[in-house]
C-alpha cells in the first residue's frame, strides 16, 4: 500500500450522514445503559419546561439550554473516560481511581453550576 493510500485511509472523511448516525448511536447507548444520563435528561427537560412556564426571557432560556448542555457534556466525558479505562484493566489502581474521580468531579462541577443558574433564574419566580 502506498504512503498516499495509507494517508487517505487514515484521514478519510466520513459522510455527514454516517457521522451523524454514529453520534446518534452513541447518545442512544448512553440513554439505554446509563441511568444518570436519563436522570440528567429528565431534569433538563423539567428545567426548560419550568423556564417556559415562568415566562423567562429569551436570554434566560438560552442560559438554561447552555447549562443543560454543559451537564450533558460532562456526563458524556465522564462515561467515556470510565469506559476507556475499563477497556484496558479490571485491576484496582490508585491512579485509575484518581482519574475516574477527577472525571466524576467534572460532572459534579457542572451540576453545581446548573443549581446556581437554576437558583438565580427561578428563585424570585417561585418564591
N, C-alpha and C positions, 0 to 999 in steps of 0.2 A: 504494500500500500504506500503510495507516495506521500510525501510530507504534506502536500496541499490537500489530499483527500482526508488525511488524518485531521488536519486543521479544520476542514469543513465539517467533518463528523463531530468533532469535539464542540465546535462553536455553531452548530446548525441552529437555525431559528425555527422554533415551533410555530405552527399557525396559531393565530389568536384563539380560534375555537378550541384547539387542543389544550392550550394553556388554561383557558377558562374552565374547561372540563376537569382538568387536574386540580385546579383550585377549588372547584365546587365539590369534588370528591374529598378533598382534604377537610373542608368545612363539614361535609356530611359525616365523615369519620369522627370529628370532634363532637358533633351533636349526638351521634349514635352511641359512642363509647365513653364519653366523659361527662359525668353528671354536673360538674362545675360549669361547663360551657352552657348546658341547658339552663342552669340557675342564672348565670350571668345574662343570657339572652332574655329570659322572662323578666328579670329585674330591669333590664334596659328598655324593654317594651313598656313596662309599667311606668318607668320614669318619663318616657316620651309621651305616653298617653296622659299622664298627670300634667305634663307641661302644656299639652293641648287643652286639657280640661280647665286649667287655671289661666288660660289665655296668655301664656308667656309671649314676650316679643320674639321676633324672628332671631335676633342675635342670641337670646337666651336659649332658644330651641337648638340653635347651632352649637352652643356650648354644651348642651346635653348630648347631642349627637357625637361631638368630638370626644367627650368624656366616655361615653359608651364604647366607642371605637377603641379608645385607649385601653380600657379594661379588657376588651376582646383581644387586642393585640398582645397584651401582657400575658393573658392566659394561653394564647396560642404559642407564644415564645416559651413559656414555662413547660408546656406539654411537649414541644419539640425537643427541648433540652433533655427532659426526662426520658423520652423515647430513644433519643440518640445515645444517651449514656447506658440505658438498659440494654441496648442492642449489643454493646461490647462486653459487659460484665454483669454478673449476678452477685459478685462478692461485695461485701461491705468494705468501703474505703473512706477514710476521713475526708479526703479531698473531694471525692464524688459526692458525699453528703453535703459538703460545703457548697459545691456548685449547684446542687439541687435546692439547697436552702436559699441561695442567692437568687436563683430563678423564681422561687416562690415569693421572695421579698419584692420582686418587681411587681407581681400581682397584688401584693399587699399595698404597696405604694399607690398603684393605680386605683385600688378600691378606696383607700383613704382620700385620694383626690376626688373620686366620684362622690363620696359622702360630703366632702367640703363644698363641692359645686352644688349638690342637692340641697344642702343646708342653706347656702346663700340664695339660691333661686326659689326655694319652696317655703322657707320659714315664715316669712310675712304673709304668704298666701294661705297657709294652713292655719296659722295662729293669728 
